[in-house]
Amino acid sequence: MPYVNVRITNDGVTREQKAQIVSEITATLGRVLGKKPEHTHVVIDEVELENWGFAGMLTSEWRAKGAG
């Protein structure tokens, strides 16, 4: 039973985009490893920008400086 955990910042990702992520990851595991879709679990965790550090600072600060 494959389990895939995808962590992304919660800054405007749509339901449709999430559905595409789940679909494509599931298809890849099926194509590459022969895993059945009904046995594949994909979990998307959305993280607040203030809870994600990048380049030595919080992502919210990094983006506010125009670096992102």
N, C-alpha and C positions, 0 to 999 in steps of 0.2 A: 504494500500500500504506500505509494509515494505521497509525501507531504512536502509542499513547497510553501515557504513563508516569504512574502514579498513585503518589504517595508518601504513606504514612500512618504514624502511630506504631504500634508493635507491642504494643498493649495490649488484647489479647483479641478481635481481629477473627476471626470464625469462617471456616471454609472456605466455608460456605454464603453468608455475606455477601460474600466475595470473588467467588464465582461470580456472584452477583447484580450486583455492580459490573461485571464483565466483560461479562455479558449485556446490561445496560442501556446501557453505553457503546457496545458493538457495534451494538445496535439503533438508537441515536441517530445514529451515523454512517451507517448504512444509510438511515434515514428522512430525515435532513437533507441528506446529501451524495450519497446513492445508492451508497455504498460496499458492496461485497460482504463478507459476514461472513467468508468464507474468505480474504479479503485483509487483514483487520483484526487487528492485534496489540495486546493490552493487557497491560502489565507492571505488577504491583503490587510496589513496593518497601516493605518494612516497616523502619522506622527506630527504633532504640533511643531512648527518651525522653531519654537523656543526650547524644544526637547531634542533637537538634532544639532550636533556640533560638526563643523566642517572648517577646514583650514585654520584651526586654532580658535574659532569663535562660533557662537550660535549662528545657525543658518539665517535666522531673521536679521541679525546684525550684518552678516556677510552680504546678503542681498540688499540691505538698506544702503550699503556703501557702493552699490552699483557693480559689485564684483560678479554678480550672477545675473 
